[in-house]
Amino acid sequence: MSSEEEVLNQRERIRYQRQLIIPEFGEEGQRRLKDSNVIITGIGGLGCASATYFVAAGVGRLLRFNGNDMKFQIDDIKRNESCKVCSPGLFN
C-alpha cells in the first residue's frame, strides 16, 4: 500500500497511537471509527461529555441535536461544556 492509499495519515497515527497498539482494534478499527457517524440527542452534561470522548477517539462525523435550540439558563452552564459564557444572546 502506498502512502497515498493509506487510510490514516502520519498525524492521525501519532494522535491515535494508543488505540492503534491494541491488537483487537488496530488500524482497521481506527479506520472504521473514522468512517463512522454518531448522533447525540440532548447536549446536557452527559451529551457534552460523550461528544468530547467520541471526537477524541476519532469518530469521523458527529451530529449533536438538542430539543431546546441550545438555549440554556446561565445557572445551567456548568454542565454544558459546548456553550460559551461569552455568548450573551444565547441565554434567555
C-alpha distances in whole Angstrom, upper triangle without the diagonal:
4,7,8,6,7,10,12,13,14,18,17,16,19,21,20,20,22,21,18,20,21,20,21,20,16,13,14,18,17,15,18,20,19,19,23,26,29,33,35,39,41,41,43,43,40,38,38,37,34,33,32,30,28,27,27,25,22,23,22,26,29,32,36,39,42,45,48,46,45,48,49,52,53,53,50,48,47,45,43,41,39,43,44,48,48,48,51,51,49,52,55
4,5,5,7,10,12,11,13,16,16,15,18,21,20,20,23,22,19,21,23,23,24,22,18,15,16,20,18,16,19,21,19,20,24,27,30,33,36,40,42,41,44,43,41,39,38,37,35,33,32,31,29,27,27,25,23,24,22,26,29,32,36,39,42,46,48,46,45,48,49,52,52,53,50,48,47,45,43,40,39,42,43,47,47,47,50,50,48,51,54
4,5,5,9,9,8,9,13,13,13,15,17,18,18,21,20,17,20,22,22,23,21,18,14,16,19,17,15,19,20,18,19,22,25,28,32,34,38,40,38,41,40,39,36,35,34,33,31,30,28,26,25,24,23,20,22,20,24,27,30,33,37,40,43,45,43,42,45,46,49,49,50,47,44,44,43,40,37,36,39,40,43,43,43,47,47,45,48,51
4,6,8,10,9,11,14,14,14,17,19,19,20,23,22,19,22,24,24,25,22,19,16,17,19,17,15,18,20,17,17,21,24,27,30,33,36,39,37,40,40,38,36,35,34,32,30,29,29,26,24,24,23,20,21,19,22,26,29,32,35,39,42,44,41,40,44,45,48,48,50,47,44,44,42,40,37,35,38,39,43,42,42,46,46,44,47,50
4,6,9,10,12,15,14,14,18,19,18,19,22,21,18,21,22,22,22,20,17,13,14,17,15,13,15,18,15,15,19,22,25,29,31,35,37,37,39,39,37,35,34,34,31,29,29,28,25,24,24,22,19,20,18,21,25,28,31,34,38,41,43,41,40,44,45,48,48,49,46,44,44,42,39,37,35,38,40,43,43,43,46,46,44,47,50
4,6,7,10,12,11,11,14,16,15,15,19,17,14,17,19,19,19,17,14,10,11,14,12,10,13,15,13,14,17,21,24,27,29,33,35,34,37,37,35,32,32,31,29,27,26,25,22,21,21,19,16,18,16,19,23,26,29,33,36,39,41,39,38,42,43,46,46,47,44,41,41,39,37,34,33,36,37,41,41,41,45,45,42,45,48
4,7,10,12,9,10,14,14,13,14,17,15,13,16,17,18,18,15,12,8,9,11,9,7,10,11,9,10,14,17,20,23,26,29,32,31,34,33,31,29,28,27,25,23,23,21,19,18,18,16,13,14,12,16,19,23,26,29,32,36,38,36,35,39,39,43,43,44,41,38,38,36,34,31,30,33,35,38,39,38,42,42,39,42,45
4,7,8,6,6,10,10,10,11,14,13,11,14,16,17,17,14,11,8,10,11,8,7,11,11,9,11,14,17,20,23,25,29,31,30,32,31,29,27,26,25,23,22,21,19,17,16,15,14,11,13,12,16,19,22,25,29,32,35,37,35,34,37,38,41,41,42,39,36,36,34,32,29,28,31,32,36,36,36,40,40,38,40,43
4,6,5,6,9,10,11,12,15,15,13,16,18,19,20,17,14,11,13,15,12,11,15,14,12,14,17,20,22,25,27,31,33,31,33,33,31,29,28,27,25,23,22,21,19,17,16,15,13,15,14,17,20,24,27,30,33,37,38,36,35,38,39,42,41,42,39,37,36,35,32,29,28,31,32,36,36,36,40,40,38,41,44
4,5,5,6,9,10,10,14,14,12,15,18,19,21,18,15,12,15,16,13,13,17,17,14,17,20,23,24,28,29,33,34,32,34,33,32,30,28,27,26,24,22,21,20,18,17,16,14,17,17,20,23,26,28,32,35,39,40,38,36,39,40,42,42,43,40,37,36,35,33,30,29,32,33,36,36,36,40,41,39,41,45
4,5,5,6,9,10,13,14,13,16,18,20,22,18,16,13,16,17,13,14,17,16,14,17,19,21,23,26,27,30,32,29,31,30,29,27,25,24,23,21,19,19,18,15,14,14,12,15,15,18,20,24,26,30,32,36,37,35,33,36,36,39,38,39,36,33,33,32,29,26,25,28,29,32,32,33,37,37,35,38,41
4,5,5,6,8,11,11,10,13,15,18,18,15,13,10,13,13,9,10,14,12,10,13,16,18,19,23,24,28,29,27,29,28,27,25,23,22,21,19,17,16,15,13,11,11,9,12,12,15,18,21,23,27,30,34,35,33,31,35,35,37,37,38,35,32,31,30,28,25,24,27,28,32,32,32,36,37,34,37,40
4,6,5,5,9,9,8,10,13,15,16,13,10,9,12,12,9,11,14,13,12,15,18,20,22,25,26,30,31,30,31,30,28,27,26,24,23,21,19,18,17,15,13,12,11,14,15,18,20,24,26,30,33,36,38,36,34,38,38,40,40,40,37,35,34,32,30,27,27,30,31,35,35,36,39,40,38,40,43
4,6,5,9,10,9,11,14,17,18,16,13,12,15,15,12,14,17,16,15,18,20,22,23,26,27,31,32,30,31,29,28,27,25,23,22,21,19,17,17,15,13,13,12,16,17,20,22,25,27,31,33,37,38,36,34,37,37,39,38,39,36,33,32,31,29,26,26,29,30,33,33,34,38,39,37,39,42
4,6,8,9,10,12,14,17,18,15,13,12,15,14,11,13,16,14,13,16,18,19,20,23,24,27,28,26,27,26,24,23,21,19,19,17,15,14,14,12,9,9,9,13,14,17,18,22,23,27,29,33,34,33,30,33,33,36,35,35,32,30,28,27,26,22,22,26,26,30,30,31,35,36,33,35,39
4,6,5,6,9,11,14,14,11,10,9,12,11,8,11,13,11,11,15,16,18,19,22,22,26,27,25,27,25,23,23,21,19,18,17,15,13,13,11,9,7,8,11,13,16,18,21,23,27,29,33,34,33,31,34,34,36,36,36,33,30,29,27,26,23,23,27,28,31,32,33,36,37,35,37,40
4,5,5,6,9,12,14,11,9,9,13,12,10,13,15,14,14,18,19,21,22,25,26,30,31,29,30,28,26,26,24,22,21,20,18,16,16,15,12,11,11,15,17,20,21,25,27,30,33,36,38,37,34,38,37,39,39,39,36,33,32,30,29,26,27,30,31,34,35,36,40,41,38,40,43
4,5,6,7,11,12,10,9,11,14,12,11,14,16,14,15,19,19,22,22,25,25,29,30,28,29,27,24,24,23,20,19,20,17,14,15,15,12,10,12,15,18,21,22,25,26,30,32,36,37,36,34,37,36,38,38,37,35,32,30,29,28,25,26,30,31,34,35,36,40,41,38,39,43
4,6,6,9,10,7,7,8,11,9,8,11,12,11,12,16,16,19,19,22,23,26,28,26,27,26,23,23,22,19,18,18,16,13,13,14,11,8,10,13,15,18,19,23,24,28,30,34,35,35,33,36,35,38,37,37,34,32,30,28,27,25,25,29,31,34,35,36,39,40,37,39,42
4,6,8,9,6,4,6,9,8,7,10,12,12,13,16,17,20,21,24,25,29,31,29,31,29,27,26,25,23,21,21,19,16,16,16,14,11,12,14,16,20,21,25,27,30,33,36,38,37,35,39,38,41,41,40,37,35,34,32,31,28,28,32,34,37,38,39,42,43,40,42,45
4,6,9,8,6,8,11,11,11,14,15,15,16,19,20,23,24,27,28,32,33,32,33,31,28,28,27,25,23,23,22,19,19,19,16,14,15,18,20,23,25,28,30,33,36,39,41,40,38,41,41,43,43,42,39,37,35,33,33,30,31,34,36,39,40,41,45,45,42,44,47
4,6,5,6,9,11,10,10,14,14,14,16,19,19,22,22,26,26,30,31,31,32,30,27,27,26,24,22,22,21,18,18,19,16,13,15,17,20,23,24,27,29,32,34,38,40,39,37,41,40,42,42,41,38,37,35,32,32,30,30,34,36,39,41,41,45,45,42,44,46
4,5,6,9,10,10,12,14,15,15,18,19,20,23,24,28,29,32,34,33,34,33,30,29,29,27,25,25,24,21,20,22,20,16,17,19,21,25,26,29,31,34,37,40,42,42,40,43,43,45,45,45,42,40,38,36,35,33,34,37,39,42,44,44,48,48,45,47,49
4,6,10,9,8,11,13,13,13,16,18,18,21,22,25,26,29,31,31,32,31,28,27,28,25,23,24,23,20,19,20,19,15,17,18,20,23,24,27,29,32,34,37,40,40,38,42,41,44,44,43,40,39,37,34,34,32,32,36,38,42,43,43,47,47,44,45,48
4,7,7,5,7,10,10,10,13,14,15,18,19,22,23,27,29,28,30,29,25,25,25,23,20,21,20,17,16,17,16,12,13,14,16,19,21,24,26,29,32,35,37,37,35,39,38,41,41,41,37,36,34,32,31,29,29,33,35,38,40,40,43,44,41,42,45
4,6,5,6,9,10,11,12,15,16,19,20,24,25,29,31,30,32,31,28,27,27,24,22,22,21,18,17,18,16,13,13,15,16,20,22,25,27,31,33,37,39,38,37,40,40,43,43,42,39,37,36,34,32,30,30,34,36,39,41,41,44,45,42,43,46
4,5,5,6,9,10,10,12,14,18,20,23,25,29,31,30,32,31,28,27,27,25,23,22,21,19,17,17,16,13,12,14,14,18,20,24,27,30,33,36,38,37,36,39,40,42,43,43,39,37,36,34,33,30,30,33,35,39,40,40,43,44,41,43,46
4,5,5,6,9,10,11,12,16,18,22,24,28,30,30,32,31,28,27,27,25,23,22,22,19,17,18,17,14,13,13,14,17,20,23,26,29,32,35,38,37,36,39,40,43,43,43,40,38,37,35,33,31,30,34,36,40,41,41,44,44,41,43,46
4,5,5,6,9,10,11,14,16,19,21,25,27,27,29,28,25,24,24,22,19,19,19,16,14,15,15,11,10,11,12,16,17,21,23,26,29,32,35,34,33,36,37,40,40,40,37,35,34,31,30,28,28,31,34,37,38,38,42,41,38,40,43
4,5,5,6,9,10,13,15,18,20,24,26,25,27,26,24,22,22,20,18,17,17,14,12,12,12,9,7,9,10,13,16,19,22,25,28,31,33,32,31,35,35,38,38,38,35,33,32,30,28,26,25,29,31,34,36,35,39,39,36,38,41
4,5,5,6,9,12,15,19,21,24,27,26,29,28,26,24,24,23,20,19,19,17,14,14,14,11,9,9,9,13,15,19,22,25,28,31,34,33,32,35,36,39,39,40,36,35,34,32,30,28,26,30,32,36,37,36,40,39,37,39,42
4,5,5,6,10,12,16,19,22,25,25,27,27,24,22,23,22,18,18,18,16,13,14,15,11,10,9,9,12,14,17,20,23,26,29,32,31,30,34,35,38,38,39,35,34,33,31,29,27,26,30,32,36,37,36,39,39,36,38,40
4,5,5,8,10,14,16,19,22,21,24,23,21,19,19,18,15,14,15,12,9,10,11,8,6,5,7,9,11,15,17,20,23,27,29,28,27,31,31,34,35,35,32,30,30,27,25,23,22,26,28,32,33,33,36,36,33,35,37
4,6,8,11,14,17,20,23,22,25,25,22,20,20,19,16,14,15,14,10,10,11,9,6,5,4,8,11,14,17,20,24,27,29,28,27,30,31,34,35,35,32,30,30,28,25,23,22,25,27,31,32,31,35,35,32,34,37
4,7,10,14,17,20,23,23,26,26,24,21,21,21,18,16,17,16,13,12,14,12,9,7,5,8,11,14,17,20,24,27,29,28,27,31,32,35,36,37,34,32,32,29,27,25,24,27,29,33,34,33,36,35,33,35,37
4,7,10,13,17,20,20,23,23,20,18,19,18,15,14,15,14,10,11,14,11,9,6,5,7,9,11,14,17,21,23,26,25,25,28,29,33,34,34,31,29,30,27,24,23,22,25,28,31,32,31,34,34,31,33,35
4,7,10,13,16,17,20,21,18,15,16,17,14,12,14,14,10,11,14,13,11,7,6,5,6,8,11,13,17,20,23,21,21,25,26,30,31,32,28,27,27,24,22,21,19,22,25,29,30,29,32,30,27,30,32
4,7,10,13,13,16,17,15,12,13,14,10,9,12,12,8,10,13,12,11,7,8,6,5,6,8,11,14,17,20,19,19,22,23,26,28,28,25,24,24,21,19,18,17,20,23,26,28,27,29,28,25,27,29
4,6,10,11,14,16,13,10,12,14,11,9,13,13,10,12,15,15,14,11,11,9,6,5,6,7,11,13,16,16,16,19,20,24,25,26,22,22,23,19,17,17,15,18,21,25,26,25,27,26,23,24,26
4,6,7,10,12,10,6,9,11,8,7,11,12,10,12,15,15,15,12,14,11,8,6,5,6,8,11,14,14,13,17,17,21,22,23,19,18,19,16,14,14,13,15,19,22,24,23,25,24,20,22,23
4,6,9,12,10,7,10,12,11,10,14,15,14,15,18,19,19,16,17,14,11,9,6,5,6,8,11,12,12,15,15,19,21,21,17,18,19,15,14,15,14,15,19,22,24,22,24,23,19,20,21
4,6,9,8,6,8,11,10,11,14,15,15,16,19,20,21,18,20,17,13,11,7,6,5,7,9,10,10,12,12,15,17,17,14,14,15,12,10,13,12,13,17,19,22,20,21,20,17,17,18
4,7,7,4,5,9,9,9,11,13,13,14,17,18,19,17,19,16,12,11,7,7,6,9,10,10,8,11,10,13,15,15,12,11,12,9,7,9,8,10,13,16,18,17,19,18,15,15,17
4,6,5,6,9,10,11,12,14,15,17,18,20,21,20,22,19,16,14,11,11,8,11,11,12,10,11,9,12,13,13,9,9,10,6,5,9,9,10,14,15,18,17,19,19,15,15,16
4,6,5,6,9,10,11,13,14,16,17,19,21,20,22,20,17,16,13,14,12,14,14,16,13,14,12,13,14,13,9,9,8,5,5,8,10,11,14,16,19,19,20,21,17,17,19
4,6,5,6,9,10,11,12,14,15,16,19,17,20,19,15,15,12,13,12,15,16,17,15,17,15,17,18,17,13,13,12,8,9,10,11,14,17,19,22,22,24,24,20,20,22
4,6,5,6,9,10,10,12,14,15,17,15,17,15,12,11,8,9,9,12,14,14,12,15,14,17,18,17,14,13,13,10,8,10,10,12,16,18,21,20,22,22,18,19,21
4,5,5,6,9,10,11,12,14,16,15,17,15,12,12,9,11,11,14,15,15,12,15,13,16,16,16,13,11,11,8,6,6,6,9,13,15,18,18,20,20,17,18,20
4,5,5,6,9,10,11,12,15,14,17,16,13,14,12,14,14,18,18,19,16,18,17,19,19,18,15,13,12,9,9,8,9,12,15,18,20,20,23,24,20,21,23
4,5,5,6,9,10,11,13,11,14,14,11,12,10,13,14,17,19,19,17,19,18,21,22,21,18,16,16,12,11,11,11,15,18,21,23,23,25,26,22,23,25
4,5,5,6,9,10,11,10,12,11,8,9,8,11,13,16,18,17,15,18,18,21,21,21,18,16,16,13,11,10,9,13,16,19,21,21,23,24,20,22,24
4,6,5,6,9,10,10,13,12,10,12,11,14,16,19,20,20,17,20,19,21,21,21,18,16,15,13,11,9,9,13,15,18,20,20,24,24,21,22,25
4,5,5,6,9,9,12,13,11,14,13,16,18,22,23,22,20,23,22,25,24,24,21,19,18,15,14,12,13,17,19,22,24,24,27,28,25,26,29
4,6,5,6,6,9,9,8,11,11,15,17,21,22,22,20,23,23,26,26,26,23,21,20,18,16,14,14,18,20,23,25,25,28,28,25,27,29
4,5,5,5,8,8,8,11,12,15,18,21,23,22,20,23,23,26,26,26,23,21,20,18,16,14,13,17,19,22,23,23,27,27,24,26,29
4,5,8,10,12,11,15,15,19,21,25,26,25,22,25,25,27,27,27,24,22,21,19,17,15,15,18,20,23,25,25,28,29,26,28,31
4,6,9,12,12,15,16,20,22,26,27,27,24,28,27,30,30,30,27,25,24,21,20,18,18,21,23,27,28,28,32,32,29,31,34
4,6,9,10,14,16,19,22,26,27,26,24,28,28,31,31,31,28,26,25,23,21,19,18,22,24,27,28,28,32,32,29,31,34
4,6,7,11,13,16,19,23,25,24,22,26,26,30,30,31,27,25,25,23,20,19,17,21,23,27,28,28,31,31,28,30,32
4,7,10,13,17,20,23,25,24,23,27,27,31,31,32,29,27,27,25,22,20,18,22,24,28,29,28,31,31,28,30,33
4,7,10,13,17,20,22,20,20,23,25,28,29,30,27,25,26,23,20,19,16,20,22,26,27,25,29,28,25,27,30
4,7,10,13,17,19,17,16,20,21,25,26,27,23,21,22,20,17,16,13,17,19,23,24,23,26,25,22,24,26
4,7,10,13,15,14,14,17,19,22,24,25,22,20,22,19,16,16,13,15,19,22,23,21,24,23,20,22,24
4,7,10,12,11,10,14,15,19,20,21,18,17,18,16,13,13,10,13,16,19,21,19,21,20,17,19,21
4,7,9,8,9,12,14,18,20,21,17,17,19,16,13,15,12,13,17,20,21,19,21,19,16,18,19
4,6,6,6,9,11,14,17,18,14,15,17,14,12,14,12,12,16,18,20,18,19,17,14,15,16
4,6,8,9,11,14,17,18,15,16,19,16,14,17,15,15,18,20,22,19,20,18,15,15,15
4,6,6,8,11,14,16,13,14,17,15,13,16,14,13,16,17,19,16,17,15,11,12,11
4,6,9,12,15,17,14,15,18,16,13,15,13,12,14,16,17,14,15,12,10,11,11
4,6,10,12,14,11,11,14,13,10,12,9,8,11,13,14,11,13,11,7,9,10
4,7,9,12,10,10,14,13,11,13,12,9,11,12,14,11,11,9,6,6,7
4,6,8,6,7,10,10,9,12,11,8,10,10,13,11,11,11,7,6,7
4,5,5,7,10,11,10,13,14,11,12,11,13,12,11,11,9,6,6
4,5,5,8,10,10,12,13,10,10,8,11,11,10,11,9,6,8
4,6,7,9,10,13,15,12,13,11,14,14,13,15,13,10,11
4,6,6,7,10,12,10,12,11,14,14,14,15,12,10,12
4,5,5,7,9,7,8,7,11,11,12,14,11,10,12
4,6,7,10,9,10,10,14,14,15,17,15,13,16
4,6,9,9,12,12,16,16,17,19,15,14,17
4,6,6,9,10,14,13,15,16,13,13,15
4,5,8,10,13,13,16,17,14,14,18
4,7,10,12,11,14,15,12,13,17
4,7,9,8,11,12,8,10,13
4,5,6,9,11,9,10,14
4,5,7,10,9,9,12
4,6,9,9,10,14
4,6,6,8,11
4,5,6,9
4,6,7
4,7
4
